[in-house]
Amino acid sequence: MKAGSARHVVLEEEVIKRVKVHAQSAEDVWALKFINFIVGANQLLFDGLTRELPLMGFVEGVWMVGIIDEIQCLLQLMCYKYMWDSLVADKFPSQKFFDFFSLNPNHILSPEIRENTAKSGFPSETLNDVIRYFGNSCCLLAPAHDRLLLRYELQEDNSLLGEDEFAYEPDWVKDQIKSCLEFWLGKREATYPPTDERWKCRFCKFASVCPVSANPNSSPSKTENEDVVSPELPHQ
């Protein structure tokens, strides 16, 4: 994971110059996320490429936040495409955003962040100002392509292992999101990862009390399943 994070930094620095900015409030923290999106969106529009683009969206009744590794003409994952298309097609629900995260839209941003927005071409005094520019940026963007591409690299030397191109399946990704939300919202019990993905158990904080860890080759009974709570990751 550390090697992967370091690789992301290298790739990001190829196309983006990072500037250190100190956040002094929750509004500052969120303003920086939106500022980074606006800057990245402008780079995508004018240069045709951006990386490490933060994405915030209201999907299936919940807020989702992520960082897209790279965008050119297609995005990398169906979930990000779903969030992206929702963002560029619909008006960002700013009031829901402020209410959910308990943010003051009229909070005056720190002097450093206000200076940063001015230098970037969209001078903003408040978080609400930044969100207005964010909405304008979204209006300029097109929906993602329906053909998605996953690229795999070898960490040892960053050489290309292979590429997997596939079609976007909106119904499938919606079902995956709804299934995950049912767990996170407490509407269903957790499920166990399939045998070929049991390596994930090494990173699970519930492994010590999980029947699967005690007997990796067995299939847990329904009674055992009711006593275990562990996160389920969507399959891509």
C-alpha contacts under 8 A as a table, 3 or more apart, distances in Angstrom:
res1	aa1	res2	aa2	distance
1	M	4	G	4.99
1	M	5	S	6.13
2	K	5	S	5.08
2	K	6	A	6.18
3	A	6	A	5.10
3	A	7	R	6.21
3	A	155	Q	7.03
4	G	7	R	5.07
4	G	8	H	6.30
4	G	155	Q	7.23
5	S	8	H	5.08
5	S	9	V	6.44
6	A	9	V	5.14
6	A	10	V	6.47
7	R	10	V	5.10
7	R	11	L	6.27
8	H	11	L	5.16
8	H	12	E	6.00
8	H	52	E	7.88
8	H	69	D	7.48
9	V	12	E	5.05
9	V	13	E	6.14
10	V	13	E	5.23
10	V	14	E	6.57
11	L	14	E	5.30
11	L	15	V	7.38
11	L	51	R	7.59
12	E	15	V	5.80
12	E	16	I	5.69
12	E	51	R	5.65
12	E	52	E	6.34
13	E	16	I	5.01
13	E	17	K	5.98
13	E	18	R	7.43
15	V	49	L	7.95
15	V	50	T	6.69
15	V	51	R	7.15
16	I	50	T	7.64
16	I	51	R	7.51
21	V	112	E	6.70
21	V	113	I	6.83
22	H	112	E	7.31
22	H	113	I	7.91
23	A	26	A	7.74
23	A	28	D	5.13
23	A	29	V	5.66
23	A	110	S	7.17
23	A	113	I	7.72
24	Q	28	D	6.13
24	Q	29	V	7.72
24	Q	110	S	6.53
25	S	28	D	5.02
25	S	29	V	6.45
26	A	29	V	5.07
26	A	30	W	6.40
26	A	103	L	7.21
27	E	30	W	5.28
27	E	31	A	5.93
27	E	103	L	6.27
27	E	104	N	7.10
27	E	105	P	7.79
27	E	107	H	6.92
27	E	109	L	7.03
27	E	127	L	6.20
28	D	31	A	4.95
28	D	32	L	6.21
28	D	109	L	5.82
28	D	110	S	6.82
28	D	113	I	7.31
28	D	127	L	7.43
29	V	32	L	5.34
29	V	33	K	6.72
30	W	33	K	5.10
30	W	34	F	6.45
30	W	127	L	7.78
31	A	34	F	5.20
31	A	35	I	6.00
31	A	127	L	5.65
31	A	130	V	6.41
31	A	131	I	7.83
32	L	35	I	4.88
32	L	36	N	6.03
32	L	113	I	7.65
33	K	36	N	5.21
33	K	37	F	6.34
33	K	54	P	6.32
34	F	37	F	4.99
34	F	38	I	6.20
34	F	54	P	7.67
34	F	130	V	6.81
34	F	131	I	6.89
34	F	134	F	6.29
35	I	38	I	5.10
35	I	39	V	6.17
35	I	117	T	7.31
35	I	130	V	6.92
35	I	134	F	7.56
36	N	39	V	5.17
36	N	40	G	5.96
36	N	53	L	7.02
36	N	54	P	6.86
37	F	40	G	5.01
37	F	41	A	5.87
37	F	53	L	5.85
37	F	54	P	5.70
37	F	55	L	7.06
37	F	134	F	7.42
38	I	41	A	5.07
38	I	42	N	6.18
38	I	133	Y	7.40
38	I	134	F	5.84
38	I	137	S	6.13
39	V	42	N	5.23
39	V	43	Q	6.28
39	V	120	S	7.42
40	G	43	Q	4.99
40	G	44	L	6.16
40	G	50	T	5.80
40	G	51	R	7.38
40	G	53	L	6.09
41	A	44	L	5.00
41	A	45	L	6.18
41	A	50	T	7.53
41	A	137	S	6.69
41	A	138	C	7.97
41	A	141	L	7.67
42	N	45	L	5.07
42	N	46	F	6.11
42	N	137	S	7.54
43	Q	46	F	5.28
43	Q	47	D	5.32
43	Q	48	G	6.85
43	Q	49	L	6.52
43	Q	50	T	6.02
44	L	47	D	5.43
44	L	48	G	4.52
44	L	49	L	4.70
44	L	50	T	5.32
44	L	71	I	7.65
44	L	72	Q	7.46
45	L	48	G	5.71
45	L	49	L	7.86
45	L	141	L	7.61
47	D	50	T	7.90
48	G	72	Q	6.08
48	G	73	C	7.95
49	L	70	E	7.51
49	L	71	I	5.95
49	L	72	Q	4.99
50	T	53	L	7.06
50	T	70	E	5.98
50	T	71	I	5.74
50	T	72	Q	7.11
51	R	68	I	6.87
51	R	69	D	5.37
51	R	70	E	4.21
51	R	71	I	6.31
52	E	67	I	5.63
52	E	68	I	5.29
52	E	69	D	4.66
52	E	70	E	6.15
53	L	67	I	5.27
53	L	68	I	5.04
53	L	69	D	6.76
53	L	70	E	7.31
54	P	65	V	7.36
54	P	66	G	5.77
54	P	67	I	4.27
54	P	68	I	6.34
55	L	65	V	5.68
55	L	66	G	5.26
55	L	67	I	5.80
55	L	68	I	7.11
55	L	83	M	7.74
55	L	84	W	7.54
56	M	63	W	7.22
56	M	64	M	5.83
56	M	65	V	4.60
56	M	66	G	6.70
56	M	83	M	7.68
57	G	63	W	5.79
57	G	64	M	5.39
57	G	65	V	6.62
57	G	83	M	5.80
57	G	84	W	7.77
57	G	86	S	7.47
57	G	87	L	6.36
57	G	92	F	7.80
58	F	61	G	6.27
58	F	62	V	5.54
58	F	63	W	4.57
58	F	64	M	6.28
58	F	83	M	7.79
58	F	93	P	7.62
59	V	62	V	5.41
59	V	63	W	6.15
59	V	64	M	6.66
59	V	83	M	6.83
59	V	86	S	7.90
60	E	177	I	7.97
60	E	178	K	7.44
66	G	80	Y	7.94
68	I	71	I	7.23
68	I	75	L	7.96
68	I	76	Q	7.68
68	I	80	Y	7.18
69	D	76	Q	7.82
70	E	75	L	7.26
70	E	76	Q	7.43
71	I	74	L	6.15
71	I	75	L	5.46
71	I	76	Q	7.51
72	Q	75	L	7.13
73	C	144	A	7.17
73	C	145	H	6.50
74	L	144	A	5.65
74	L	145	H	4.97
74	L	146	D	7.47
74	L	147	R	6.66
74	L	148	L	5.64
74	L	149	L	7.02
75	L	78	M	7.73
75	L	80	Y	7.16
75	L	81	K	6.19
75	L	144	A	6.41
75	L	145	H	7.15
75	L	148	L	5.75
75	L	149	L	6.89
76	Q	80	Y	7.37
76	Q	81	K	7.75
76	Q	148	L	5.63
76	Q	149	L	5.36
76	Q	150	L	5.56
77	L	80	Y	5.40
77	L	81	K	6.32
77	L	148	L	6.79
77	L	149	L	7.74
77	L	150	L	7.49
77	L	236	Q	7.78
78	M	81	K	4.96
78	M	82	Y	6.09
78	M	148	L	7.48
78	M	168	Y	6.10
78	M	169	E	7.43
78	M	170	P	7.77
78	M	173	V	6.45
79	C	82	Y	5.03
79	C	83	M	6.26
79	C	173	V	6.38
80	Y	83	M	5.03
80	Y	84	W	5.88
81	K	84	W	4.91
81	K	85	D	5.94
81	K	144	A	6.04
82	Y	85	D	5.36
82	Y	86	S	6.22
82	Y	170	P	7.38
82	Y	173	V	7.83
83	M	86	S	5.19
83	M	87	L	6.14
84	W	87	L	5.07
84	W	88	V	6.29
84	W	143	P	7.01
84	W	144	A	7.05
85	D	88	V	5.34
85	D	89	A	5.96
85	D	142	A	7.96
85	D	143	P	5.05
85	D	144	A	6.46
86	S	89	A	5.26
86	S	90	D	5.84
87	L	90	D	5.61
87	L	91	K	7.10
87	L	92	F	6.58
87	L	138	C	6.73
88	V	91	K	7.67
88	V	138	C	5.00
88	V	139	C	5.89
88	V	140	L	7.95
88	V	141	L	6.21
88	V	142	A	6.75
88	V	143	P	6.61
89	A	139	C	7.73
89	A	143	P	7.69
91	K	135	G	7.15
92	F	135	G	6.57
93	P	96	K	5.50
93	P	97	F	6.30
94	S	97	F	4.90
94	S	98	F	6.20
94	S	131	I	7.49
95	Q	98	F	5.12
95	Q	99	D	6.10
96	K	99	D	5.14
96	K	100	F	5.92
97	F	100	F	5.31
97	F	101	F	6.23
98	F	101	F	5.56
98	F	102	S	5.67
98	F	103	L	4.79
98	F	104	N	6.65
98	F	105	P	6.67
99	D	102	S	5.01
99	D	103	L	6.54
100	F	103	L	7.90
104	N	107	H	5.32
104	N	127	L	7.79
105	P	126	T	6.63
105	P	127	L	5.29
105	P	128	N	4.79
106	N	126	T	5.36
106	N	127	L	6.46
106	N	128	N	6.21
107	H	126	T	5.51
107	H	127	L	6.53
108	I	125	E	5.73
108	I	126	T	4.77
108	I	127	L	7.34
109	L	113	I	6.32
109	L	114	R	6.24
109	L	125	E	5.97
109	L	126	T	5.40
109	L	127	L	6.78
110	S	113	I	5.36
110	S	114	R	6.26
111	P	114	R	5.07
111	P	115	E	6.07
112	E	115	E	5.14
112	E	116	N	6.18
113	I	116	N	4.86
113	I	117	T	6.23
114	R	117	T	5.24
114	R	118	A	6.31
114	R	123	P	6.64
114	R	124	S	5.83
114	R	125	E	6.01
115	E	118	A	5.15
115	E	119	K	6.29
115	E	123	P	7.61
116	N	119	K	5.20
116	N	120	S	6.21
117	T	120	S	4.98
117	T	121	G	6.36
117	T	122	F	5.38
117	T	123	P	4.84
117	T	124	S	6.04
118	A	121	G	5.31
118	A	122	F	5.54
118	A	123	P	3.97
118	A	124	S	6.97
119	K	122	F	7.64
119	K	123	P	7.54
120	S	123	P	7.59
122	F	130	V	7.84
122	F	133	Y	6.98
124	S	127	L	7.55
124	S	129	D	5.23
124	S	130	V	5.85
125	E	129	D	6.45
126	T	129	D	5.20
126	T	130	V	6.71
127	L	130	V	5.12
127	L	131	I	6.29
128	N	131	I	5.06
128	N	132	R	6.32
129	D	132	R	5.21
129	D	133	Y	6.60
130	V	133	Y	5.21
130	V	134	F	6.11
131	I	134	F	4.69
131	I	135	G	6.13
132	R	135	G	5.14
132	R	136	N	6.36
133	Y	136	N	5.00
133	Y	137	S	6.24
134	F	137	S	5.13
134	F	138	C	6.35
135	G	138	C	5.10
135	G	139	C	6.40
136	N	139	C	5.23
136	N	140	L	6.81
137	S	140	L	5.38
137	S	141	L	6.85
138	C	141	L	5.34
145	H	148	L	7.01
146	D	167	A	5.84
146	D	168	Y	5.09
147	R	165	E	6.77
147	R	166	F	5.72
147	R	167	A	4.67
147	R	168	Y	6.02
148	L	165	E	5.58
148	L	166	F	5.39
148	L	167	A	6.05
148	L	168	Y	6.54
149	L	163	E	6.83
149	L	164	D	5.66
149	L	165	E	4.40
149	L	166	F	6.52
150	L	163	E	5.64
150	L	164	D	5.08
150	L	165	E	6.37
151	R	160	L	7.54
151	R	161	L	7.83
151	R	162	G	6.19
151	R	163	E	4.58
151	R	164	D	6.54
152	Y	160	L	6.11
152	Y	161	L	5.38
152	Y	162	G	5.48
152	Y	163	E	6.22
153	E	158	N	5.31
153	E	159	S	5.51
153	E	160	L	4.64
153	E	161	L	5.24
153	E	162	G	7.37
154	L	157	D	6.11
154	L	158	N	4.93
154	L	159	S	5.38
154	L	160	L	6.39
154	L	161	L	6.14
155	Q	158	N	5.14
155	Q	159	S	7.67
156	E	159	S	7.92
169	E	172	W	5.41
169	E	173	V	6.37
170	P	173	V	5.33
170	P	174	K	6.14
171	D	174	K	5.19
171	D	175	D	6.22
172	W	175	D	5.17
172	W	176	Q	6.26
173	V	176	Q	4.97
173	V	177	I	6.15
174	K	177	I	5.13
174	K	178	K	6.10
175	D	178	K	5.12
175	D	179	S	6.03
176	Q	179	S	5.13
176	Q	180	C	6.28
176	Q	234	P	6.24
177	I	180	C	5.23
177	I	181	L	6.14
177	I	234	P	7.71
178	K	181	L	5.03
178	K	182	E	6.12
179	S	182	E	5.21
179	S	183	F	6.80
180	C	183	F	5.35
180	C	184	W	6.36
180	C	232	E	6.91
180	C	233	L	7.46
180	C	234	P	7.01
181	L	184	W	4.97
181	L	185	L	5.77
182	E	185	L	5.34
182	E	186	G	6.18
182	E	187	K	4.86
182	E	188	R	5.78
183	F	186	G	5.15
183	F	187	K	5.79
183	F	188	R	5.22
183	F	189	E	6.34
183	F	190	A	6.26
183	F	231	P	7.79
183	F	232	E	7.88
184	W	187	K	7.67
184	W	231	P	7.97
186	G	189	E	7.35
189	E	225	N	7.73
189	E	226	E	6.86
189	E	229	V	7.07
190	A	225	N	7.72
190	A	228	V	7.16
190	A	229	V	5.62
190	A	230	S	5.85
190	A	231	P	6.62
190	A	232	E	6.68
191	T	225	N	7.63
191	T	230	S	7.65
191	T	232	E	6.65
192	Y	212	V	7.93
192	Y	230	S	7.97
192	Y	232	E	7.41
193	P	197	E	5.88
193	P	198	R	6.06
193	P	200	K	7.87
193	P	232	E	7.24
194	P	197	E	5.44
194	P	198	R	6.51
195	T	198	R	5.35
196	D	199	W	7.68
197	E	200	K	6.11
198	R	201	C	5.48
198	R	202	R	7.93
199	W	202	R	5.83
200	K	203	F	5.74
200	K	204	C	6.86
201	C	204	C	5.04
201	C	207	A	6.18
201	C	213	S	7.49
202	R	207	A	7.23
203	F	207	A	7.99
204	C	207	A	5.46
204	C	230	S	7.29
205	K	208	S	7.44
206	F	209	V	5.77
206	F	210	C	6.23
206	F	228	V	7.86
206	F	229	V	7.26
206	F	230	S	6.36
207	A	210	C	5.03
207	A	213	S	5.99
208	S	213	S	7.02
208	S	214	A	7.96
209	V	213	S	7.72
209	V	214	A	8.00
209	V	228	V	7.54
210	C	213	S	5.45
210	C	214	A	6.66
210	C	228	V	6.26
211	P	214	A	5.03
211	P	215	N	6.24
211	P	216	P	7.96
211	P	220	P	6.53
211	P	224	E	6.91
212	V	215	N	5.21
212	V	216	P	4.94
212	V	217	N	7.58
212	V	218	S	6.82
212	V	219	S	7.31
212	V	220	P	6.72
213	S	216	P	5.37
215	N	218	S	5.66
220	P	224	E	5.98
220	P	225	N	6.37
221	S	224	E	5.26
221	S	225	N	6.21
222	K	225	N	5.00
222	K	226	E	6.46
223	T	226	E	5.39
223	T	227	D	7.17
224	E	227	D	5.55
224	E	228	V	7.00
225	N	228	V	5.53
